[in-house]
Amino acid sequence: ILEVHGLRRGRKRPGRSPDEKALRDAFETFFPNAQWVGDGTSISVDVWGVRYTFNVELMVDADAAAWVGAEVSREEDSKAVVATFRDGVTTTTAAPLALLLDNRSCNSTDEVREALGDTLLLHSTLGRPQNDGHVEGAFGLFAQKAPPLAITAHHPRELAREVLRLAVTTFARVLNHRPRPDRGGRSRVQLYQESAPTPEEKARARAALAERLRVQRLAAQTRRARLDPVVRKA
């Protein structure tokens, strides 16, 4: 109405910026170690029925999706960000061109900026959770692959065993999903799930294994006979 009466001139909204356009469908990436994405999340561990909660700070390469740095701290603060960034530099041997963090105040301190050096400090766009989708996806993957972090032990030896159990279980789950170049890029899980041997193949395998068992039993009998005191004296 104001426009019709010449009291107001309408202006078209400017087009989206390149960054916004990229974020509509995908996060713009360049090459490995060009940009990392960092964030923290709370993870709890149950020990003897008591729950302890820690902040896990993580940095993920935006292009390769590789976990480059991690730190476990009491809370999400500047020290955790700096420690995670330095861990990433140690892992990759080089700092990235840029680091994307969310808008928490602890991510904009002088301590963080000083630790980054020549690395550009970017902040995620408000209202666009896809900005840090790389690291959020990494946390989700961890939640899917890691076993329940619960330890029930009443002796230091049992505690050590539980820690080893968690480490072995986590490593096994990650290893089983890792692509194998010598098997056409398929993971151990894929090889297992895609296997569909025919009845003839199963029969041949069973016969070969049965023959192997027969030979092993004969060898064991021979070893026992040689250890017989009567035979040894003769």
C-alpha positions, 0 to 999 in steps of 0.5 A, a space after each residue: 500500500 505504501 508503495 502504491 502511494 509513493 510513500 515507500 520504495 520496496 527493495 528486493 532482498 539481496 541474493 544469498 551469499 556464496 556461503 549460504 548457497 553452499 550450506 543449502 545442500 552441502 558444506 563447501 570443502 576444498 581438500 584435506 587439511 584446508 579446514 577442520 570443524 571442532 566441537 565438544 559433547 558430554 559423554 558419561 562413564 559409569 564406574 561402580 554405579 557412579 556416573 562421571 560426565 566429561 567433555 569430549 572435544 573433537 576436531 574433524 577434517 571437513 574434506 576427509 572426515 578424518 578425526 584429527 584431534 581429540 581431548 577429554 576434559 572436565 568441561 568445554 572451555 578454551 583449554 580443551 579447544 587449544 589442546 584438541 587443536 594441538 593434538 590435531 597438529 601433532 597427528 597431521 604434522 600441519 595446522 589447517 588453513 581454517 578452523 570452524 567452531 560454534 559461537 560459544 564464548 570459549 571459542 573466541 578467547 585470546 587464548 584460542 586465537 593465539 594457539 591457532 597462529 596463522 589458522 583462520 578462526 571461523 564461526 558457524 552460522 547461527 541457525 544452521 546446524 549443518 555448519 558443524 555436521 562433520 563433527 556432530 556426525 562423528 559424535 553420532 558414529 562414536 555413539 553407534 560403534 562404542 560399547 556402553 561405557 560402564 565399568 563394574 569392578 571391585 579390584 584393580 585387576 578387574 578394573 584393568 580388565 574392564 578397561 581392556 574390554 572396552 578398548 578391544 570392543 571399540 577397536 574391533 567394531 572400528 576395524 570390522 567396518 574399515 575398507 580393505 584394499 586387498 579385498 576390493 575396498 570391502 570391509 570385514 563386515 561386508 565380506 561376512 554379510 555378502 557371503 553366500 556359499 553354495 551347498 557344494 562349496 560348504 560340502 567341499 569345505 567341510 570335507 577339507 576341514 575334516 581331513 585336516 582334523 584327521 591328520 591332526 589327530 594322527 599327528 597327536 597320536 604319534 606324539 603321545 606314542 613317542 612319549 610313552 615310557 615303554 616305547 622310549 626305553 625300547 
